[in-house]
Amino acid sequence: MSTNTFPKTLLAEARDAGVSVWLDGDRLRARVRPETPEDLVERLRREREPITAMLVRAEVGTILRRLRSLSRGRAIAARDAWDERVAIVTVDGGGTEIEGMVTALAEIREDYCGE
């Protein structure tokens, strides 16, 4: 199973079980029900990084598509800013890829979406 498919499948299973999963800044959050199977909760915890990466990439894709509909140049600038920020955090700062992606997403939101 590809790394992209597994988080999607796990999130679909969570959704079917009534579990909400979302990004809250740099944290992955979940709202579980009392009847949520413990093994599902444990798999969500264990797969936190791939789930976070998938949700971040999805949100960045949404932002870039929205920007592209307004201005191709602005979308390219945002994508370049994303790549640069991820590289700065991971290469220069020694952070993980997830830390770089979350940092870059926060900056893209602020600089290009006014959030």
C-alpha positions in Angstrom: 0.0 0.0 0.0 1.5 3.4 -0.9 2.2 5.9 1.8 -0.5 8.1 0.4 -3.1 5.4 0.3 -2.7 4.2 3.9 -3.4 7.5 5.7 -6.5 8.0 3.4 -7.7 4.5 4.3 -7.1 5.1 8.0 -8.8 8.5 8.0 -11.8 7.0 6.1 -12.0 4.2 8.8 -11.8 6.9 11.5 -14.6 8.9 9.8 -16.8 5.8 9.5 -16.3 5.3 13.3 -17.4 8.9 14.0 -13.9 10.2 14.7 -13.0 13.7 13.5 -9.3 14.3 12.6 -7.9 17.8 11.8 -4.8 19.9 11.9 -4.7 22.6 14.6 -1.6 24.6 13.8 1.3 22.2 14.1 -0.7 19.5 15.9 -2.9 16.7 14.7 -6.1 16.5 16.7 -8.8 13.9 16.9 -12.2 13.8 18.6 -13.1 10.3 19.4 -16.3 8.8 20.7 -16.4 6.6 23.8 -17.2 3.6 21.6 -14.2 4.2 19.3 -12.2 1.0 19.2 -8.9 1.4 21.1 -6.9 -0.2 18.2 -8.2 2.6 15.9 -7.1 5.2 18.3 -3.7 3.6 18.7 -3.2 3.3 14.9 -4.1 7.0 14.5 -1.4 7.8 17.2 1.1 5.6 15.5 0.5 7.0 12.1 0.5 10.6 13.2 3.3 11.7 10.9 2.0 10.3 7.6 -1.5 11.6 8.4 -0.2 15.0 9.2 1.9 15.1 6.0 -1.1 14.1 3.9 -3.4 16.7 5.5 -0.7 19.4 5.1 -0.1 18.5 1.5 -3.9 18.6 0.8 -4.3 22.0 2.4 -1.3 23.4 0.5 -2.7 22.0 -2.7 -6.1 23.7 -2.0 -4.3 27.0 -1.3 -2.2 26.8 -4.4 -5.3 26.0 -6.6 -7.2 28.9 -5.1 -4.2 31.3 -5.7 -3.8 29.9 -9.2 -7.4 30.9 -10.0 -6.5 34.4 -9.0 -3.0 34.7 -10.3 -0.6 32.1 -11.7 2.4 34.2 -10.6 1.1 34.4 -7.0 0.6 30.6 -7.0 4.2 30.0 -8.2 5.6 32.4 -5.6 3.6 30.6 -2.9 4.9 27.2 -4.1 8.5 28.5 -4.2 8.1 30.0 -0.7 6.8 26.6 0.5 9.8 24.7 -1.0 12.2 27.3 0.5 10.7 27.2 4.0 10.7 23.4 4.1 14.3 23.3 3.0 15.3 26.0 5.6 13.7 24.1 8.5 15.0 20.7 7.4 18.4 21.4 6.0 19.5 24.5 7.8 17.6 24.0 11.0 17.9 20.3 11.3 14.1 19.8 11.7 12.1 16.9 10.4 10.2 17.0 7.1 6.9 17.2 9.1 8.2 20.2 11.1 9.3 21.9 7.9 5.9 21.3 6.2 3.9 22.5 9.2 6.1 25.6 9.4 5.8 26.3 5.7 2.0 25.8 5.8 1.7 28.4 8.6 3.7 30.9 6.6 1.8 30.3 3.4 -1.5 30.8 5.3 -0.2 34.0 6.8 1.5 35.4 3.7 -0.9 34.3 1.0 -4.3 33.8 2.8 -4.2 36.5 5.5 -4.7 33.9 8.3 
